[in-house]
Amino acid sequence: MSVASLDVESVRRDFPILSHCMRGQPLVYLDSASSAQKPRAVLDAMDELYTQGYANVHRGLYELAEWATSHYEGVRDKVARFIGAADPREIVFVRNVTEGINLVAHSFVRERLGSGDEILISAMEHHANIVPWQILCEQAGAQLRVAPIDDRGEILVEEFEKLLSPRTRLVALAHVSNVLGTVNPIRELIALAREREIPILIDGAQGVPHLPVDVQELGCDFYGFTGHKLFGPTGVGVIWGRLPLLDAMPPYQSGGDMIESVRFEKTTFAPPPHKFEAGTPNIAGVIGLGAAIDYVNGLGIRNIAAWEHGLLEYATEALESIGKLRIYGKAKNKAAVLSFALDGVHPHDIGTVLDQEGVAIRAGHHCAQPLMERFGVSAMARASLSIYNTRDDVDRLVRALHKTLELFG
Ligand SMILES: *Cc1c(COP(=O)(O)O)cnc(C)c1O
């Protein structure tokens, strides 16, 4: 597919923030893996809801409430199509992928986990896909197992397979690493878990913004993502689960909107997804997420992937041309995330100098401290590329890195 299939200048015009300056220079935003910027269409959709069609959902009998409810539920259908879910009832709106993972931990895994059981994750997980499992394991007397990765940042599939045991109650893996950019061979890993009838959750926070996703084709049991990394607003995310599983799971939080009937003697719960959406939801957030998905569909996720891939190759070569720079994460199949170190310069100093040059990158542990330990560092610098980034942005990054080396190297 040709790189020209995405008109980057037109995309850039869709993002109002990109016309702003940082430190007196045109902004170069290279931190989309942390949170992506928002196109005008997302802002307008939320504004339109609040100014023209706002009311609470699932309650009112008047026109505004019906409009809000039908738009809110319409986004559920849209999300289902976007990730290839069999049924919109499998789409649960949550605050972010962190909450989605916690929902699965508490509603699905907790009651199946006993002393001596195991949960398997990988060495490259985000804290969101480590800590909830660690807490459950501690409470149950279970073991958290960790599939190792090689120096390129790829999961060692044979080791992963060896760690699948009759005691494994869940496998939880990132689709794409937020630090190394590795696109994990999840189809293969899911198949290995399913052969053994082990449920598997995929953390798709970095999957959906970069790759086409079809949960039925993948064959996993749960897939979560977060709206704000998909050009949507903060405060909204999705956890998808197979309907029979969601049906059998107890509520995660409880209160209004998730019940069928309430009596002081006994309450019965609504069917999924409403059973898992207690209280007034993030209505505007969901509407914004729907607009973000329309936006992504309009560009075409395959065009996005192709654009980012071209940019990744350009940026990798440009960074490698800088002596004293080391890139972490050299997987064969990689998304547009570049973590790196400069010899003798602390990552926070890199971030600070780049900021002065109007270049926004991330420096720190990237919510993946065990992964930092795996590579023997406490922090890395990370540039993440998105649909609105250009070769110019990469050139500005490289110039700013040379400047950093002049100052610190
Ligand atoms: C960002 C991220 C998360 C957490 O996302 P939240 O929106 O903070 O819940 C989890 N996993 C990965 C791989 C991420 O990149």
Residues whose N, C-alpha, C, O or C-beta is under 5 A from the ligand:
A	BS01	LIG	A33 N96 V97 T98 H126 A128 A174 V176 N178 D203 A205 Q206 T226
